[in-house]
Amino acid sequence: MTLSHEEIRRRGDYRDLSIDGFDHETLKKLYYFMLRLRRCELALIDEYHPADEMRCPIHFCVGQEAVPASLSLLLKHDDYLFTHHRSHGYYLAKGAPMNELFAELYGKASGANGGKAGSQDISHPQSRVYGGAILAGALGIAVGAGFGIQLKNTSQIAVTGSGEAATEEGIFWEAINFASVKKLPVVFVCENNRYSTHSPQENRQPPGNISSRVAAFGVRTETLFGNDVIKVYAALKKAVERARAGEGPTFVEAFTYRWNGHVGPENDDHIGYRTADEIEFWKRNCPIALLERQLFDQGVLSQADKEKMSAEIDEEIADAFAFAKASPFPEDADWRRLNLSPSTPLADRLLKDDASAQFDQNQQYAIPGPY
């Protein structure tokens, strides 16, 4: 299916979200996650200035809650999730702790990465979620993880999230090609929010959605309105199931929209790269509001339920702020040890020099243990 941001707006306000026949507990969990992520981001935006205590720029994901909400219910603890620089939704989707997220933004030693990574590179190895500021960099790592999973023959999968601008990097197509050839257990998720910083997609890429180009590599694709969390959940569920069953990669292109500036919390609309009408359209078609309307109309959720959820979330956010502000800054770092491991026995064994005559492109792969 060919889709674009212009086509979505041409069709008018979205009316197709349906929860008919959908499990109520799953609906509530999707809603709770989106509400939690939204309130978390808004709280960080409100607190960033005038205190100026957070130690890094932040790429907020307000308006893009549907994809991480869906992943939060579909991924297992030992699955891998690799994210782009708009990372908070993915971080929380893997169950990583909010207080360590906040502490990381404040540059504190108790942060997820000891206060040294900030928002763009935040990772939580215990939860197997990894962020990265290098555009499209996570794609190659996700494919490598998928290859490792295949070699070990486990039921794990690797998921990688990116924006549409990642497809302008060569590594995107190399990753798609290799994953297709090897039938790797990888799910590629593209949150297509139209803009690379301030440049619209139609000024940077040929006509047609990205999915049509990915399909040429023999990869299964799904194209959808990314603010309909029900359709997003269904598409990602199929993709995850295919990956676990050994049926190869899937590319899911979800058309969505960021409400905030490219990097915040400052607003960048004064540059004039998008119109007020465009922003208002996407706010009217908010992923949380679209689901909430159906939940209220069908009696799955009440206003009292929402207020109770909001109070619980706000208490968690307040605790996270308190934790971050009370935590100490890290001591002086040994930057060499932060970048280079002093002990790499597995890598040393794998990277030994072999004579080119011994090379066989059809050789059986084997990784020496123990791991």
Helices and strands as residue ranges (DSSP letters): H 5-11, H 24-48, H 66-74, E 80-83, H 88-93, H 98-105, E 123-124, G 125-127, E 129-131, H 137-152, E 158-163, G 164-168, H 170-182, E 186-192, E 195-196, E 199-200, G 201-203, H 210-214, G 215-217, E 220-225, H 229-244, E 250-255, G 269-271, H 276-284, H 287-297, H 303-326, H 335-339, H 345-350, G 356-358
